[in-house]
Amino acid sequence: MNKKIAALLVLCCMIPFLTACSKAIDLLLEEEDVTTTTLAEDTENDMKKPESKALSASFSPNDLFSTSLFKDDPALLQFTKRVEKQVAKFEQHFEVPYTGKLNFEDFEVQLNDLNSLLSFVNPYTAGYFLTYEWTAWETDDGYLVELSIDYLTDAKKEQKVDQYVEAFADQYITTDMTDFERAKIINDTVVQLATYTEQGSTEGQTVFELIDEETSVCQAYALLAYRLLLASDVEAKYVYGYSEDQLHAWNLVSIDGNWYHLDTTWNDVDSAEPYAISYEYFLVSDEKLSQDHLWVKENYFTATNNNYDFMHDMWYANTVDDVIYYNSINDNMVYSYNLATNENNQITETACYYLATYDDSIYCSDYDNAGYLTKINVQDGSEEVLLEDEVLNLYIEEDILYYETIDGAQHQENL
């Protein structure tokens, strides 16, 4: 008879860890003494800036799973693939044998990190569950593992995810689009769809929650981007590591044969600003990402190309046809970048947030002028104050400008 050697309940995987994963560009507002400045001066001094990120010495790549284990022990990879097949079918109770060379102490470590194993076989199904329980028996040639899994999603919900992904590709992806264009529209879609929160029905972990409730944490951001990229014929990987002393997830994408990092979570400016898009973490190299992300580089393709560095100064961006209108992270001025001609032109020296563009005009919150609702002509940079009140979260639909005032009231104007 086989000998029962271990039983352990594991509140596992990246899900509880990634619940706290870093939110994109947190905004700092420095307080000034309002008794010594005018309202306009105070707003200028309190200018929003992306927060400077820095890695802590608290973590190292040694804290993360390395795929070298699969190379050293192919049986561990086969074990993981067998588990993944059962997880993909939402099996709640099943047994899988392991016949590799790991002793039980080392194998136990891997069982307690099952989601890391699964993430390198199929990262999407690795996000299906929150908790699992395992029991292992010693056999003549290894161990027999019994798994019991509680799932966050199910086949019916995943069918809806599949339908969403298919509909996206049918609606937005055309055969003449470049890899860059496909990656950009996917970044924009995920960023504008998602509101970062841990309070959703699955604590922000599942793609189903993201498309159904439009809420998520970094795991769901990265998994939806992964699915959309693959459906759009863009080769992609799911990456996990650390940022800001927390586990975090993002993507690698292949653009014209070169690999780049794409962090849709950090391109989502703030959960309170649902229409704001940044490109600071869009198609970046290992060198740039290493400034504030940590991962096991041997697990993934290297990203050494800097072709898209011109994108990384853009936040509060709004794209119309081939032109991206944006507020510069570097100097807080408004520019236009023409993707067809690669021309970058300054429109105004104004710090202009929540950009929404219509015809030849930008509508925005002018933070050089107390956040007033302002209209800027994109041809000559001339400005017109439309409302002497601080506004935010501007967007345009069907010739109507929508915005909020600082008291939370919702407004709309016909254009």
C-alpha angles and dihedrals in degrees: 000000000000116000118240106225109168145015122182136167110217124194085204156172133040091300101089089036096048092047086083096041116143119280119226121269106338112212123233121208113191114209119235131190102264091196091070101040137055120246092257092048091048092052090049092051091047092056114159115247132178109256117253110245126210133178120241124227088229093091137046135181087259087074090064133071116268122208088218084088089066091050092049094043114028089179089067089056091050090049090052093049090053091051091048092054090057093044090051087058092047092240109175100197125027144135128235127183125225118202101171134119101261116116116232096262091056093040090052089057090056093046089055089052097045095141092059089055092048093047090068093049099042116346092191097059089042086070094057099091144045105192138023138175124211137192123187133200126195114240134184092267104026135308138321112218124201115200131195114189134190110207130215093203139022142211094272093053092045090052087059090050090052090051091050092051093047092048091050093053092047093049104039110022121078130179093246095056119111123233088252092054091049093049092047096052089047091051090049093047096050094043094050094042097049130074110192112238141131091211101085127110092274097031088260094297107116132069088223090062089049095054095036102041099016090230129114150133127241095285093062093041090055096041094051090047088049092053094045093048093052091046088052092053094252114134109236144169134204112234130193130186138114137308127169090000092301134099110263140179134214140144143263115214132189113227115184090335097312125105123231137172120247120191108184092176093061091042088062100088100207138336089239091055106061098173098048120107130189129190097195089113098035116119098342132166130246089253094057096040092049088068091076108002130069126199141149099269095195088065094062145039116275119252110208103147121105099189094125101044088116088072096058096078092060126103133148083034128174123187124210115180105308096343126092114201111198149159111244118241088205102054106003093240129128121254140170122221118197109210092195096054100022089232119150116198131180112232101181141346089235120118097235122182135183091031118201118176128206126171105319096337138090118210114201151139107273106217091184086064108042093282093291119171103261136182117213125193107227093208101056105007094240115157136213125188108225099178129017093218133090111263136184144176097042121183137158128223126171096345093312124116114214123193144151130234121221091261089064096253117145120229139180135193131191112237 
